[in-house]
Amino acid sequence: MPRAIWKGSIAFGLVNIPVKLYPATKDKALSFTMVHRECQTPLKYKRWCPKCGREVSWDEIDRGFEVTKGKIIVLREEELEALRLKSTKTIEIQQFVDLMSVDSIYFAGHYYLAPEDGGEKAYSLFRDALAITNRAGIGKVVIHNKEQIVVIRPYQRGLLASVLHHADEVLSVEKIDELQKLPEVGERERELAIALIKSMQGEFRPEDYPDSYRQAVMELIKQKAEGEAIQVPKAVEVEATVDLMKALEASLKVAKKEKTPL
């Protein structure tokens, strides 16, 4: 069973619902160990003070914030502890919204919410009310020493809390120079592109998209562990499409052929 990473309550009007927060996803990115090429020994990293010329233990460390180049303001743990917010232990619902009104670019991570002992009935009531009204609750909570915006919505048997980026964490698309000088496309090209999209449409099933790179790396590790000879294939260079119309027409033919039953 997964381990709860946070315990507290949801404040819904004058109702407090004791809850626990569990991770809803797990990153399966490969983690490599850095080794010395000459002797294949794993490298060690030290908390090194270049001024004192020695390794520093954890009990000698404070947190610092660089306000200008070379000027660091030191913050002690007790000073940060004094700033503990109400959201450290309570998700206070501030508003209910249509989930579709929340732009997907703001979503940063997901957690399952489960009731603590004694909060089961209030939890079920809150979940049912959200489902019937088709609304999601917006609140704040401190996770990993950062106050996060969360949107809470019904998900299967329970509730899902999705962490949102703050407004100033989402970069403006207007800062991308290449997007300010896009050319106009022809009507025929647009029609072919739309037809190609329609011919390839279907239902999203996550199991249809395995992590092929991870599988390939694990297979490479297995082969090397078994002493097999390894041949490194040459990377295939992908060139930009020159004749857009020709490429669209050919793609549409292939898509239609793949859809045709045998």
VENGI-V434941 format. One record per residue. N is the residue number from 1. RES is the residue in three letters. SS is DSSP state (~ for helix, > for strand, _ for the rest). PHI is phi in whole degrees, 0 to 359 (* if undefined). OMEGA is omega in whole degrees, 0 to 359 (NA if undefined). Layout:
n-><N,N>
res-><RES,RES>
ss-><SS,SS>
phi-><PHI,PHI>
omega-><OMEGA,OMEGA>
This chain:
n-><1,2,3,4,5,6,7,8,9,10,11,12,13,14,15,16,17,18,19,20,21,22,23,24,25,26,27,28,29,30,31,32,33,34,35,36,37,38,39,40,41,42,43,44,45,46,47,48,49,50,51,52,53,54,55,56,57,58,59,60,61,62,63,64,65,66,67,68,69,70,71,72,73,74,75,76,77,78,79,80,81,82,83,84,85,86,87,88,89,90,91,92,93,94,95,96,97,98,99,100,101,102,103,104,105,106,107,108,109,110,111,112,113,114,115,116,117,118,119,120,121,122,123,124,125,126,127,128,129,130,131,132,133,134,135,136,137,138,139,140,141,142,143,144,145,146,147,148,149,150,151,152,153,154,155,156,157,158,159,160,161,162,163,164,165,166,167,168,169,170,171,172,173,174,175,176,177,178,179,180,181,182,183,184,185,186,187,188,189,190,191,192,193,194,195,196,197,198,199,200,201,202,203,204,205,206,207,208,209,210,211,212,213,214,215,216,217,218,219,220,221,222,223,224,225,226,227,228,229,230,231,232,233,234,235,236,237,238,239,240,241,242,243,244,245,246,247,248,249,250,251,252,253,254,255,256,257,258,259,260,261,262>
res-><MET,PRO,ARG,ALA,ILE,TRP,LYS,GLY,SER,ILE,ALA,PHE,GLY,LEU,VAL,ASN,ILE,PRO,VAL,LYS,LEU,TYR,PRO,ALA,THR,LYS,ASP,LYS,ALA,LEU,SER,PHE,THR,MET,VAL,HIS,ARG,GLU,CYS,GLN,THR,PRO,LEU,LYS,TYR,LYS,ARG,TRP,CYS,PRO,LYS,CYS,GLY,ARG,GLU,VAL,SER,TRP,ASP,GLU,ILE,ASP,ARG,GLY,PHE,GLU,VAL,THR,LYS,GLY,LYS,ILE,ILE,VAL,LEU,ARG,GLU,GLU,GLU,LEU,GLU,ALA,LEU,ARG,LEU,LYS,SER,THR,LYS,THR,ILE,GLU,ILE,GLN,GLN,PHE,VAL,ASP,LEU,MET,SER,VAL,ASP,SER,ILE,TYR,PHE,ALA,GLY,HIS,TYR,TYR,LEU,ALA,PRO,GLU,ASP,GLY,GLY,GLU,LYS,ALA,TYR,SER,LEU,PHE,ARG,ASP,ALA,LEU,ALA,ILE,THR,ASN,ARG,ALA,GLY,ILE,GLY,LYS,VAL,VAL,ILE,HIS,ASN,LYS,GLU,GLN,ILE,VAL,VAL,ILE,ARG,PRO,TYR,GLN,ARG,GLY,LEU,LEU,ALA,SER,VAL,LEU,HIS,HIS,ALA,ASP,GLU,VAL,LEU,SER,VAL,GLU,LYS,ILE,ASP,GLU,LEU,GLN,LYS,LEU,PRO,GLU,VAL,GLY,GLU,ARG,GLU,ARG,GLU,LEU,ALA,ILE,ALA,LEU,ILE,LYS,SER,MET,GLN,GLY,GLU,PHE,ARG,PRO,GLU,ASP,TYR,PRO,ASP,SER,TYR,ARG,GLN,ALA,VAL,MET,GLU,LEU,ILE,LYS,GLN,LYS,ALA,GLU,GLY,GLU,ALA,ILE,GLN,VAL,PRO,LYS,ALA,VAL,GLU,VAL,GLU,ALA,THR,VAL,ASP,LEU,MET,LYS,ALA,LEU,GLU,ALA,SER,LEU,LYS,VAL,ALA,LYS,LYS,GLU,LYS,THR,PRO,LEU>
ss-><_,_,_,_,_,>,>,>,>,>,>,>,_,_,>,>,>,>,>,>,>,>,>,_,_,_,_,_,_,_,_,_,_,_,>,_,_,_,_,_,_,>,_,_,_,_,_,>,>,_,_,_,_,>,>,_,_,~,~,~,_,_,>,>,>,>,>,>,_,_,>,>,>,>,>,_,~,~,~,~,~,_,_,_,_,~,~,~,_,>,>,>,_,_,>,>,>,_,~,~,~,_,_,~,~,~,>,>,>,>,>,>,>,>,>,_,_,_,_,~,~,~,~,~,~,~,~,~,~,~,~,~,~,_,_,>,>,>,>,>,>,>,>,_,_,>,>,>,>,>,>,>,>,>,>,_,_,>,>,>,>,>,>,>,_,_,~,~,~,_,_,_,~,~,~,_,~,~,~,~,~,_,_,_,_,_,~,~,~,~,~,~,~,~,~,~,~,~,~,_,_,_,_,_,_,~,~,~,_,_,_,~,~,~,~,~,~,~,~,~,~,~,~,~,~,_,_,_,_,_,_,_,_,_,_,_,_,_,_,_,_,_,_,~,~,~,~,~,~,~,~,~,~,~,~,~,~,~,~,_,_,_>
phi-><*,296,259,295,260,202,229,183,209,261,263,239,66,263,265,248,248,292,221,234,248,240,299,258,225,222,284,254,298,290,248,261,265,284,235,285,303,294,238,64,272,299,279,246,247,243,276,254,264,293,286,277,67,208,283,248,278,299,286,259,255,245,261,233,233,278,278,219,304,87,255,245,265,271,243,276,300,292,292,291,297,292,267,308,264,301,290,295,237,224,265,271,290,258,196,243,227,284,303,295,279,267,300,298,295,279,289,239,180,226,221,271,255,234,285,278,305,94,253,299,293,296,299,297,298,297,298,297,296,295,296,291,275,55,234,234,268,251,210,229,206,270,232,52,63,222,283,251,276,233,246,251,217,294,213,50,277,225,238,244,254,255,283,248,293,286,305,279,265,263,284,286,293,293,277,272,301,298,278,271,225,283,281,283,251,284,296,294,298,296,298,294,296,296,297,295,299,296,289,254,286,184,268,283,232,303,293,281,234,291,279,295,294,299,299,294,295,296,293,297,299,298,297,292,295,270,78,285,287,251,250,271,290,283,293,273,279,258,263,293,289,268,267,297,299,297,294,295,297,294,296,295,296,296,296,293,295,291,277,287,292,283>
omega-><179,182,179,181,181,175,181,180,171,177,184,189,176,180,175,182,179,185,174,182,179,174,179,180,179,179,181,176,181,179,181,174,178,181,175,185,185,185,178,180,177,181,176,179,184,171,191,175,183,180,181,179,179,177,184,178,183,183,176,190,170,178,180,177,183,182,172,183,177,180,184,175,182,178,180,184,181,176,178,180,181,181,181,183,176,182,175,183,183,170,181,180,184,185,173,186,169,183,181,180,179,181,184,180,182,183,184,182,185,178,173,174,178,181,170,178,179,182,187,184,179,178,181,179,180,180,181,181,177,182,183,181,182,180,176,180,178,178,179,177,177,176,180,176,177,177,184,168,178,173,185,182,176,177,183,184,187,181,177,176,180,179,179,171,172,184,183,176,179,183,181,178,180,180,179,186,185,182,181,183,179,181,174,177,181,181,180,177,179,180,180,179,178,179,179,178,181,181,182,184,180,179,179,174,185,180,178,184,179,179,184,180,179,179,181,179,180,178,178,179,180,180,180,179,180,176,180,176,184,174,181,180,179,178,180,179,178,181,179,179,180,179,185,181,181,180,179,180,179,179,180,178,180,181,180,180,180,180,183,180,180,NA>
